């Protein structure tokens, strides 16, 4: 019986350039979201709807990246709960999501 998931449709491993690229994208998206949320908080009106549209677009991108990364890591960990790399990435992705929490609200 095969005890491994075939997750190649998501990522080919933790060293996969797609996986590492999505981690970097998540970092950049969270940074941009936080910067925009500060600017948005300083405006008195929502006259500049492009700023609101930008933060919504960033939020959607963050959710897509976070979901893909978390699903992959959770599936890898479900096969091997002692996999330190899975646990480490799950913690890191969760931390990045927390870093964006203020911008999310």
MARBA-3410 file (N, C-alpha, C, O; in Angstrom, 1 decimal):
105
0.8,-1.2,0.0,0.0,0.0,0.0,0.9,1.2,0.0,1.8,1.3,0.8 ~ 0.6,2.2,-0.8,1.3,3.4,-0.9,0.9,4.4,0.2,-0.3,4.7,0.4 ~ 1.9,4.8,1.0,1.6,5.7,2.1,2.0,7.1,1.8,2.1,7.9,2.7 ~ 2.2,7.4,0.6,2.5,8.8,0.2,1.4,9.4,-0.7,0.8,8.7,-1.5 ~ 1.2,10.7,-0.5,0.3,11.4,-1.4,1.0,11.8,-2.6,2.2,12.1,-2.6
0.4,11.8,-3.8,1.0,12.3,-5.0,0.5,13.8,-5.0,-0.6,14.0,-5.5 ~ 1.3,14.7,-4.6,0.9,16.1,-4.5,1.6,17.0,-5.6,1.6,18.2,-5.5 ~ 2.1,16.3,-6.6,2.8,17.0,-7.7,1.9,18.1,-8.3,2.5,19.1,-8.9 ~ 0.6,18.0,-8.3,-0.3,19.0,-8.9,-0.2,20.3,-8.1,-0.5,21.4,-8.6 ~ 0.2,20.2,-6.8,0.4,21.4,-6.0,1.8,21.9,-6.1,2.1,22.9,-6.6
2.7,21.1,-5.5,4.2,21.3,-5.5,4.9,20.0,-5.6,4.3,19.0,-5.2 ~ 6.1,20.0,-6.1,6.9,18.8,-6.2,7.7,18.5,-5.0,8.4,17.5,-4.9 ~ 7.7,19.4,-4.0,8.5,19.2,-2.8,8.8,20.6,-2.2,8.4,21.6,-2.7 ~ 9.4,20.6,-1.0,9.7,21.8,-0.3,10.8,22.6,-1.0,11.0,23.8,-0.8 ~ 11.6,21.9,-1.9,12.6,22.6,-2.6,12.1,23.0,-4.0,12.9,23.6,-4.8
10.9,22.7,-4.3,10.3,23.1,-5.6,10.3,24.6,-5.8,9.9,25.3,-4.9 ~ 10.9,25.1,-6.9,10.9,26.6,-7.1,9.5,27.2,-7.0,9.4,28.4,-6.6 ~ 8.4,26.5,-7.4,7.1,27.0,-7.3,6.7,27.2,-5.8,6.1,28.2,-5.4 ~ 7.0,26.2,-4.9,6.7,26.3,-3.5,7.5,27.5,-2.9,6.9,28.3,-2.2 ~ 8.8,27.5,-3.1,9.6,28.6,-2.6,9.2,29.9,-3.1,9.2,30.9,-2.4
8.8,30.0,-4.4,8.3,31.2,-5.0,7.0,31.7,-4.4,6.8,32.9,-4.1 ~ 6.1,30.7,-4.1,4.8,31.1,-3.4,5.1,31.6,-2.0,4.4,32.5,-1.5 ~ 6.1,31.0,-1.3,6.4,31.6,0.0,6.9,33.0,-0.1,6.4,33.9,0.7 ~ 7.7,33.3,-1.1,8.2,34.7,-1.3,7.1,35.6,-1.6,7.0,36.7,-1.2 ~ 6.2,35.1,-2.5,5.0,35.9,-2.9,4.1,36.2,-1.7,3.7,37.4,-1.5
3.9,35.3,-0.8,3.1,35.5,0.4,3.8,36.5,1.3,3.1,37.4,1.8 ~ 5.1,36.5,1.4,5.8,37.5,2.2,5.6,38.9,1.6,5.3,39.9,2.3 ~ 5.7,39.0,0.3,5.6,40.3,-0.4,4.1,40.8,-0.3,3.9,42.0,-0.1 ~ 3.2,39.9,-0.5,1.8,40.3,-0.4,1.4,40.8,1.0,0.7,41.8,1.1 ~ 1.9,40.1,2.0,1.6,40.6,3.4,2.2,42.0,3.6,1.6,42.8,4.3
3.4,42.1,3.1,4.1,43.4,3.3,3.3,44.6,2.6,3.1,45.6,3.2 ~ 2.9,44.3,1.4,2.1,45.3,0.7,0.8,45.6,1.3,0.3,46.7,1.4 ~ 0.1,44.5,1.8,-1.1,44.7,2.5,-1.0,45.6,3.7,-1.8,46.5,4.0 ~ 0.1,45.3,4.5,0.3,46.1,5.7,0.6,47.6,5.4,0.1,48.5,6.0 ~ 1.3,47.8,4.3,1.6,49.2,3.9,0.4,49.9,3.5,0.1,51.0,3.8
-0.4,49.2,2.7,-1.7,49.8,2.2,-2.7,50.1,3.3,-3.4,51.1,3.3 ~ -2.7,49.2,4.3,-3.7,49.3,5.3,-3.3,50.5,6.2,-4.2,51.2,6.7 ~ -2.0,50.8,6.3,-1.6,52.0,7.1,-2.1,53.3,6.3,-2.6,54.2,6.9 ~ -1.8,53.3,5.0,-2.2,54.4,4.2,-3.7,54.6,4.2,-4.3,55.7,4.4 ~ -4.5,53.5,4.1,-5.9,53.5,4.2,-6.4,54.1,5.5,-7.4,54.8,5.5
-5.8,53.7,6.6,-6.2,54.2,7.9,-6.0,55.7,8.1,-6.6,56.3,8.9 ~ -5.0,56.2,7.3,-4.7,57.6,7.4,-5.6,58.5,6.5,-5.6,59.7,6.7 ~ -6.4,57.9,5.7,-7.3,58.7,4.8,-8.6,58.9,5.5,-9.1,58.0,6.2 ~ -9.2,60.0,5.3,-10.4,60.3,6.0,-11.7,59.9,5.2,-12.7,59.7,5.7 ~ -11.5,59.8,3.9,-12.6,59.3,3.0,-12.1,58.2,2.1,-10.9,58.0,2.0
-13.0,57.5,1.6,-12.7,56.5,0.6,-12.7,57.0,-0.8,-13.1,56.2,-1.7 ~ -12.4,58.2,-1.0,-12.4,58.8,-2.3,-11.5,58.1,-3.3,-11.8,58.0,-4.5 ~ -10.4,57.6,-2.8,-9.5,56.8,-3.6,-9.8,55.3,-3.6,-9.2,54.6,-2.9 ~ -10.8,55.0,-4.4,-11.2,53.6,-4.4,-10.2,52.6,-4.9,-10.2,51.4,-4.7 ~ -9.2,53.1,-5.7,-8.1,52.2,-6.2,-7.4,51.6,-5.0,-6.9,50.5,-5.1
-7.2,52.4,-3.9,-6.5,51.8,-2.8,-7.3,50.7,-2.2,-6.7,49.7,-1.8 ~ -8.6,50.8,-2.1,-9.4,49.8,-1.6,-9.4,48.6,-2.5,-9.3,47.4,-2.1 ~ -9.5,48.8,-3.8,-9.4,47.7,-4.8,-8.1,47.0,-4.7,-8.0,45.8,-4.8 ~ -7.0,47.7,-4.5,-5.7,47.1,-4.4,-5.6,46.2,-3.2,-5.0,45.1,-3.3 ~ -6.1,46.7,-2.1,-6.0,45.8,-0.8,-6.9,44.6,-1.0,-6.6,43.5,-0.4
-8.0,44.7,-1.6,-8.9,43.6,-1.8,-8.2,42.6,-2.8,-8.2,41.3,-2.5 ~ -7.6,43.1,-3.8,-6.8,42.2,-4.7,-5.7,41.5,-4.0,-5.5,40.3,-4.2 ~ -5.0,42.2,-3.1,-3.9,41.6,-2.4,-4.4,40.6,-1.4,-3.8,39.5,-1.2 ~ -5.6,40.9,-0.8,-6.2,39.9,0.2,-6.5,38.6,-0.5,-6.3,37.5,0.0 ~ -7.1,38.7,-1.7,-7.5,37.5,-2.5,-6.2,36.7,-2.8,-6.2,35.5,-2.8
-5.2,37.4,-3.2,-3.9,36.7,-3.6,-3.3,36.0,-2.3,-2.8,34.9,-2.4 ~ -3.4,36.7,-1.2,-2.9,36.2,0.1,-3.6,34.9,0.4,-3.0,33.9,0.8 ~ -4.9,34.9,0.3,-5.8,33.8,0.6,-5.5,32.6,-0.3,-5.4,31.5,0.2 ~ -5.3,32.9,-1.6,-5.0,31.8,-2.5,-3.6,31.2,-2.2,-3.5,29.9,-2.2 ~ -2.6,32.0,-1.9,-1.3,31.5,-1.6,-1.3,30.7,-0.3,-0.8,29.6,-0.2
-1.9,31.3,0.7,-1.9,30.7,2.0,-2.6,29.3,2.0,-2.2,28.4,2.6 ~ -3.7,29.3,1.2,-4.5,28.0,1.1,-3.6,27.0,0.4,-3.6,25.8,0.9 ~ -3.0,27.3,-0.7,-2.2,26.3,-1.4,-1.1,25.8,-0.6,-0.8,24.6,-0.5 ~ -0.4,26.7,0.1,0.8,26.4,0.9,0.4,25.5,2.1,1.0,24.5,2.4 ~ -0.7,25.9,2.8,-1.1,25.2,4.0,-1.7,23.8,3.6,-1.4,22.9,4.3
-2.4,23.7,2.5,-2.9,22.4,2.2,-1.8,21.5,1.9,-1.8,20.3,2.3 ~ -0.8,21.9,1.1,0.3,21.1,0.8,1.1,20.6,2.0,1.3,19.4,2.2 ~ 1.4,21.6,2.9,2.1,21.2,4.1,1.3,20.3,5.0,1.8,19.3,5.6 ~ 0.0,20.5,5.2,-0.9,19.7,6.0,-1.0,18.3,5.4,-0.9,17.3,6.2 ~ -1.1,18.2,4.1,-1.1,16.8,3.5,0.2,16.1,3.7,0.2,14.9,4.0
1.3,16.8,3.6,2.6,16.2,3.8,2.7,15.7,5.3,3.2,14.6,5.5 ~ 2.3,16.6,6.2,2.4,16.2,7.6,1.4,15.1,8.0,1.7,14.3,8.9 ~ 0.3,15.0,7.3,-0.6,13.9,7.7,-0.1,12.5,7.4,-0.5,11.6,8.0 ~ 0.9,12.4,6.4,1.5,11.2,6.1,2.6,10.9,7.1,2.9,9.7,7.5 ~ 3.3,11.9,7.6,4.5,11.8,8.5,4.4,12.9,9.5,5.0,14.0,9.2
3.8,12.6,10.6,3.6,13.7,11.6,5.0,14.1,12.3,5.0,15.1,13.0 ~ 6.0,13.3,12.1,7.3,13.7,12.6,8.2,14.5,11.7,9.3,14.8,12.0 ~ 7.6,14.9,10.5,8.3,15.6,9.5,8.5,17.1,10.0,7.6,17.9,10.0 ~ 9.7,17.4,10.4,10.0,18.7,11.0,9.9,19.8,10.0,9.5,20.9,10.3 ~ 10.2,19.5,8.7,10.1,20.5,7.7,8.7,20.9,7.5,8.4,22.1,7.3
7.7,20.0,7.5,6.3,20.3,7.4,5.9,21.2,8.5,5.2,22.2,8.3 ~ 6.2,20.8,9.7,5.8,21.6,10.9,6.4,23.0,10.8,5.8,23.9,11.2 ~ 7.7,23.1,10.4,8.3,24.4,10.3,7.6,25.3,9.3,7.4,26.4,9.6 ~ 7.3,24.7,8.1,6.6,25.6,7.1,5.2,25.9,7.6,4.8,27.0,7.3 ~ 4.5,25.0,8.2,3.2,25.3,8.7,3.3,26.5,9.7,2.4,27.4,9.7
4.2,26.4,10.6,4.4,27.5,11.6,4.7,28.8,10.9,4.2,29.9,11.3 ~ 5.6,28.8,9.9,6.0,30.0,9.2,4.9,30.6,8.4,4.7,31.8,8.5 ~ 4.1,29.8,7.7,3.0,30.3,7.0,1.9,30.9,7.9,1.3,31.9,7.6 ~ 1.7,30.2,9.0,0.7,30.7,10.0,1.2,32.1,10.6,0.4,33.0,10.8 ~ 2.5,32.2,10.8,3.1,33.4,11.3,2.9,34.6,10.3,2.5,35.7,10.6
3.1,34.2,9.0,2.9,35.2,7.9,1.4,35.7,7.9,1.1,36.9,7.7 ~ 0.5,34.7,8.1,-0.9,35.1,8.1,-1.2,36.0,9.3,-2.0,36.9,9.1 ~ -0.6,35.7,10.4,-0.8,36.5,11.6,-0.2,37.9,11.4,-0.8,38.9,11.8 ~ 0.9,38.0,10.6,1.5,39.3,10.4,0.6,40.2,9.5,0.7,41.4,9.6 ~ -0.3,39.6,8.8,-1.3,40.3,8.0,-2.6,40.6,8.7,-3.5,41.2,8.1
-2.8,40.1,9.9,-4.1,40.1,10.5,-4.7,41.5,10.6,-5.9,41.7,10.4 ~ -3.8,42.5,10.9,-4.3,43.9,11.0,-4.8,44.4,9.7,-5.9,45.0,9.6 ~ -4.1,44.1,8.7,-4.5,44.5,7.3,-5.8,43.7,6.9,-6.6,44.3,6.2 ~ -5.9,42.5,7.3,-7.1,41.7,7.0,-8.4,42.4,7.5,-9.4,42.3,6.9 ~ -8.3,43.0,8.7,-9.4,43.6,9.3,-9.7,44.9,8.7,-10.6,45.6,9.1
END
